[in-house]
């Protein structure tokens, strides 16, 4: 299991957090119970199985719901 922190361009409202959380949790290979969207810092923290999904696929899921990714860090 790898962990990632994804820095977003910005979050405008709490409903944005819900959209992003739902999009990330829907990606196969993401550990849904690890997904945390941090409103004040515009970050998403999560755990994922790198054998099932890439960080790029997770970023794409966020972009498909209308939010820009600035950078990602994977450990």
MMTF fields as JSON, N, C-alpha, C and O atoms, coordinates in Angstrom:
{
  "mmtfVersion": "1.0.0",
  "mmtfProducer": "UNKNOWN",
  "numBonds": 299,
  "numAtoms": 300,
  "numGroups": 75,
  "numChains": 1,
  "numModels": 1,
  "chainsPerModel": [1],
  "groupsPerChain": [75],
  "chainIdList": ["A"],
  "bondAtomList": [4, 2, 8, 6, 12, 10, 16, 14, 20, 18, 24, 22, 28, 26, 32, 30, 36, 34, 40, 38, 44, 42, 48, 46, 52, 50, 56, 54, 60, 58, 64, 62, 68, 66, 72, 70, 76, 74, 80, 78, 84, 82, 88, 86, 92, 90, 96, 94, 100, 98, 104, 102, 108, 106, 112, 110, 116, 114, 120, 118, 124, 122, 128, 126, 132, 130, 136, 134, 140, 138, 144, 142, 148, 146, 152, 150, 156, 154, 160, 158, 164, 162, 168, 166, 172, 170, 176, 174, 180, 178, 184, 182, 188, 186, 192, 190, 196, 194, 200, 198, 204, 202, 208, 206, 212, 210, 216, 214, 220, 218, 224, 222, 228, 226, 232, 230, 236, 234, 240, 238, 244, 242, 248, 246, 252, 250, 256, 254, 260, 258, 264, 262, 268, 266, 272, 270, 276, 274, 280, 278, 284, 282, 288, 286, 292, 290, 296, 294],
  "bondOrderList": [1, 1, 1, 1, 1, 1, 1, 1, 1, 1, 1, 1, 1, 1, 1, 1, 1, 1, 1, 1, 1, 1, 1, 1, 1, 1, 1, 1, 1, 1, 1, 1, 1, 1, 1, 1, 1, 1, 1, 1, 1, 1, 1, 1, 1, 1, 1, 1, 1, 1, 1, 1, 1, 1, 1, 1, 1, 1, 1, 1, 1, 1, 1, 1, 1, 1, 1, 1, 1, 1, 1, 1, 1, 1],
  "groupList": [{"groupName": "UNK", "atomNameList": ["N", "CA", "C", "O"], "elementList": ["N", "C", "C", "O"], "formalChargeList": [0, 0, 0, 0], "bondAtomList": [1, 0, 2, 1, 3, 2], "bondOrderList": [1, 1, 2], "singleLetterCode": "X", "chemCompType": "L-PEPTIDE LINKING"}],
  "groupTypeList": [0, 0, 0, 0, 0, 0, 0, 0, 0, 0, 0, 0, 0, 0, 0, 0, 0, 0, 0, 0, 0, 0, 0, 0, 0, 0, 0, 0, 0, 0, 0, 0, 0, 0, 0, 0, 0, 0, 0, 0, 0, 0, 0, 0, 0, 0, 0, 0, 0, 0, 0, 0, 0, 0, 0, 0, 0, 0, 0, 0, 0, 0, 0, 0, 0, 0, 0, 0, 0, 0, 0, 0, 0, 0, 0],
  "groupIdList": [1, 2, 3, 4, 5, 6, 7, 8, 9, 10, 11, 12, 13, 14, 15, 16, 17, 18, 19, 20, 21, 22, 23, 24, 25, 26, 27, 28, 29, 30, 31, 32, 33, 34, 35, 36, 37, 38, 39, 40, 41, 42, 43, 44, 45, 46, 47, 48, 49, 50, 51, 52, 53, 54, 55, 56, 57, 58, 59, 60, 61, 62, 63, 64, 65, 66, 67, 68, 69, 70, 71, 72, 73, 74, 75],
  "secStructList": [7, 3, 3, 3, 3, 3, 3, 3, 1, 7, 7, 7, 1, 2, 2, 2, 2, 2, 2, 2, 2, 2, 2, 2, 2, 6, 1, 6, 6, 5, 7, 4, 4, 4, 7, 3, 3, 3, 6, 6, 6, 6, 3, 3, 3, 3, 3, 3, 7, 6, 6, 6, 7, 7, 2, 2, 2, 2, 2, 2, 2, 2, 2, 2, 6, 6, 7, 7, 3, 3, 3, 3, 3, 3, 7],
  "xCoordList": [0.845, 0.0, 0.889, 1.793, 0.613, 1.314, 0.383, -0.836, 0.964, 0.167, 0.491, 1.59, -0.484, -0.285, -0.909, -1.907, -0.294, -0.864, -0.965, 0.034, -2.174, -2.417, -2.789, -3.773, -1.995, -2.254, -3.159, -2.831, -4.297, -5.237, -5.033, -4.429, -5.545, -5.466, -6.18, -5.604, -7.44, -8.171, -9.493, -9.991, -10.046, -11.376, -12.234, -11.873, -13.364, -14.193, -15.258, -15.676, -15.704, -16.807, -16.836, -16.187, -17.582, -17.67, -18.22, -17.83, -19.114, -19.636, -18.538, -18.605, -17.538, -16.383, -15.659, -15.246, -15.518, -14.857, -15.59, -14.962, -16.911, -17.709, -17.579, -17.494, -17.562, -17.398, -16.051, -15.968, -15.006, -13.658, -13.539, -12.988, -14.047, -13.978, -14.688, -14.159, -15.871, -16.623, -15.878, -15.838, -15.288, -14.559, -13.348, -13.099, -12.6, -11.391, -11.77, -11.137, -12.787, -13.207, -13.724, -13.677, -14.214, -14.768, -13.699, -14.014, -12.457, -11.367, -10.957, -10.625, -10.985, -10.546, -9.085, -8.244, -8.793, -7.424, -7.176, -6.158, -8.103, -7.992, -8.647, -9.757, -7.965, -8.524, -9.479, -9.055, -10.782, -11.787, -11.743, -12.012, -11.405, -11.387, -10.198, -10.113, -9.271, -8.105, -8.25, -7.411, -9.28, -9.425, -9.835, -10.825, -9.04, -9.296, -9.069, -7.973, -10.113, -10.005, -9.89, -10.761, -8.806, -8.524, -8.868, -8.148, -9.97, -10.486, -9.514, -9.214, -9.021, -8.186, -6.872, -6.369, -6.306, -5.033, -5.183, -4.191, -6.417, -6.704, -5.888, -5.258, -5.909, -5.163, -6.077, -7.098, -5.678, -6.336, -5.256, -4.197, -5.536, -4.613, -5.319, -6.517, -4.568, -5.181, -4.146, -2.946, -4.637, -3.82, -4.323, -5.52, -3.411, -3.834, -2.892, -1.736, -3.413, -2.633, -2.017, -2.727, -0.715, -0.02, -0.041, 0.241, -0.369, -0.482, -1.821, -1.978, -2.791, -4.118, -4.368, -5.111, -3.748, -4.051, -2.801, -1.98, -2.676, -1.55, -2.02, -3.217, -1.087, -1.424, -2.048, -2.897, -1.626, -2.187, -3.678, -4.462, -4.061, -5.477, -6.299, -7.438, -5.733, -6.422, -6.547, -7.6, -5.478, -5.511, -6.567, -7.297, -6.653, -7.647, -9.067, -9.926, -9.326, -10.656, -11.022, -12.173, -10.039, -10.263, -10.525, -11.428, -9.743, -9.898, -11.23, -11.809, -11.715, -12.992, -14.171, -15.181, -14.063, -15.141, -14.897, -15.624, -13.879, -13.717, -12.689, -12.756, -11.743, -10.748, -9.344, -9.031, -8.503, -7.131, -6.17, -6.238, -5.283, -4.238, -2.967, -2.532, -2.365, -1.104, 0.078, 0.947, 0.107, 1.198, 0.779, -0.148, 1.485, 1.224, 2.522, 3.578, 2.427, 3.586, 3.177, 2.182, 3.948, 3.649, 4.768, 5.947, 4.383, 5.37, 5.107, 5.813],
  "yCoordList": [-1.178, 0.0, 1.239, 1.377, 2.127, 3.407, 4.488, 4.32, 5.596, 6.744, 7.911, 8.01, 8.784, 9.944, 11.166, 11.085, 12.303, 13.606, 14.354, 14.563, 14.754, 15.459, 16.893, 17.147, 17.831, 19.26, 19.744, 19.599, 20.32, 20.839, 22.333, 23.002, 22.843, 24.273, 25.052, 25.975, 24.686, 25.308, 24.585, 23.909, 24.737, 24.216, 25.403, 26.155, 25.575, 26.746, 26.534, 27.492, 25.285, 25.063, 23.615, 22.748, 23.352, 21.988, 20.976, 19.809, 21.399, 20.445, 20.02, 18.931, 20.868, 20.502, 19.318, 18.381, 19.38, 18.302, 16.986, 15.95, 17.023, 15.814, 15.233, 14.016, 16.092, 15.63, 14.943, 13.868, 15.569, 15.022, 13.714, 12.737, 13.692, 12.479, 11.315, 10.205, 11.563, 10.511, 10.027, 8.829, 10.962, 10.596, 9.728, 8.73, 10.106, 9.357, 7.985, 6.985, 7.93, 6.649, 5.676, 4.462, 6.198, 5.33, 4.663, 3.767, 5.082, 4.52, 3.165, 3.06, 2.126, 0.798, 0.854, 1.396, 0.297, 0.293, 1.323, 1.268, 2.271, 3.271, 2.686, 2.158, 2.78, 2.325, 3.416, 4.425, 3.19, 4.221, 4.761, 5.94, 3.902, 4.353, 5.25, 5.781, 5.427, 6.282, 7.66, 8.531, 7.876, 9.133, 10.253, 10.156, 11.316, 12.486, 13.741, 13.965, 14.557, 15.814, 16.932, 17.105, 17.681, 18.758, 20.102, 20.59, 20.688, 21.92, 23.086, 23.741, 23.352, 24.537, 24.521, 25.578, 23.331, 23.261, 22.782, 22.646, 22.527, 22.065, 20.829, 20.771, 19.838, 18.601, 17.394, 17.425, 16.332, 15.04, 14.061, 13.964, 13.338, 12.3, 10.966, 10.857, 9.939, 8.642, 7.534, 7.778, 6.323, 5.136, 4.398, 4.407, 3.759, 3.044, 1.896, 1.88, 0.941, -0.212, 0.121, 0.196, 0.321, 0.729, -0.349, -0.061, -1.577, -2.637, -2.577, -3.166, -1.868, -1.759, -0.42, -0.346, 0.634, 1.971, 2.848, 2.678, 3.776, 4.722, 6.059, 6.346, 6.853, 8.182, 9.031, 9.882, 8.796, 9.543, 9.238, 10.13, 7.992, 7.634, 8.293, 8.698, 8.4, 9.073, 10.568, 11.164, 11.164, 12.581, 12.808, 13.798, 11.901, 12.025, 12.001, 12.737, 11.171, 11.111, 12.46, 12.89, 13.121, 14.445, 15.467, 16.295, 15.409, 16.366, 16.177, 17.146, 14.941, 14.676, 15.328, 15.63, 15.551, 16.232, 17.743, 18.444, 18.243, 19.682, 20.385, 21.604, 19.657, 20.282, 20.046, 18.973, 21.054, 20.979, 20.469, 20.859, 19.595, 19.062, 19.864, 20.013, 20.385, 21.114, 20.154, 20.226, 19.251, 18.282, 17.143, 17.272, 16.036, 14.883, 14.377, 14.472, 13.832, 13.21, 11.817, 11.646, 10.823, 9.427, 8.872, 9.107, 8.131, 7.461, 5.978, 5.214],
  "zCoordList": [0.0, 0.0, 0.0, 0.824, -0.934, -0.987, -0.465, -0.455, -0.033, 0.38, -0.544, -1.088, -0.706, -1.571, -0.942, -0.226, -1.227, -0.903, -2.218, -2.906, -2.56, -3.817, -3.49, -2.795, -3.993, -3.793, -4.918, -6.095, -4.548, -5.525, -5.712, -4.874, -6.82, -7.109, -6.004, -5.427, -5.702, -4.603, -4.403, -5.303, -3.224, -2.919, -2.516, -1.611, -3.182, -2.943, -1.873, -1.223, -1.681, -0.759, -0.268, -0.854, 0.8, 1.323, 0.316, 0.346, -0.568, -1.562, -2.544, -3.114, -2.739, -3.568, -2.932, -3.616, -1.626, -0.905, -1.116, -1.333, -1.053, -1.214, -2.615, -2.775, -3.629, -5.015, -5.201, -5.794, -4.692, -4.838, -4.056, -4.562, -2.841, -2.027, -2.726, -2.773, -3.264, -3.956, -5.197, -5.475, -5.941, -7.16, -6.841, -7.517, -5.815, -5.452, -4.896, -5.236, -4.053, -3.474, -4.529, -4.328, -5.648, -6.692, -7.558, -8.341, -7.429, -8.233, -7.65, -6.47, -8.501, -8.058, -7.641, -8.36, -6.486, -5.976, -4.899, -4.21, -4.742, -3.673, -2.426, -2.493, -1.301, -0.029, 0.464, 1.027, 0.24, 0.507, 1.935, 2.164, 2.893, 4.286, 4.615, 5.723, 3.655, 3.894, 3.257, 3.489, 2.469, 1.725, 2.674, 3.399, 2.644, 3.491, 2.656, 2.143, 2.525, 1.794, 2.821, 3.673, 2.727, 3.685, 3.047, 2.176, 3.488, 2.891, 3.004, 2.006, 4.205, 4.434, 3.667, 3.284, 3.436, 2.723, 1.276, 0.56, 0.851, -0.523, -0.883, -1.939, 0.014, -0.218, -0.094, 0.593, -0.778, -0.632, -0.189, -0.809, 0.892, 1.364, 1.21, 1.47, 0.78, 0.551, 0.511, 0.389, 0.616, 0.44, -0.79, -1.079, -1.516, -2.72, -3.025, -2.6, -3.767, -4.2, -5.554, -6.556, -5.589, -6.815, -7.898, -9.062, -7.529, -8.528, -9.249, -10.318, -8.668, -9.263, -9.946, -10.925, -9.431, -9.928, -9.824, -8.922, -10.752, -10.718, -10.148, -10.117, -9.707, -9.189, -10.302, -10.036, -11.54, -12.672, -12.844, -13.168, -12.63, -12.745, -11.644, -11.875, -10.465, -9.359, -9.661, -9.436, -10.166, -10.554, -11.636, -11.588, -12.61, -13.683, -13.134, -13.62, -12.132, -11.517, -10.89, -10.96, -10.279, -9.687, -10.787, -10.667, -11.85, -12.95, -13.68, -14.172, -13.752, -14.429, -13.714, -14.35, -12.408, -11.688, -11.592, -10.888, -12.297, -12.462, -11.594, -11.441, -11.021, -10.146, -10.663, -11.179, -10.522, -11.025, -9.956, -8.79, -10.385, -9.513, -9.749, -10.891, -8.68, -8.802, -8.799, -9.668, -7.815, -7.722, -6.795, -5.996, -6.927, -6.076, -5.507, -6.132, -4.299, -3.658, -3.219, -2.514, -3.638, -3.316, -2.458, -2.721, -1.424, -0.554, -0.579, 0.08]
}
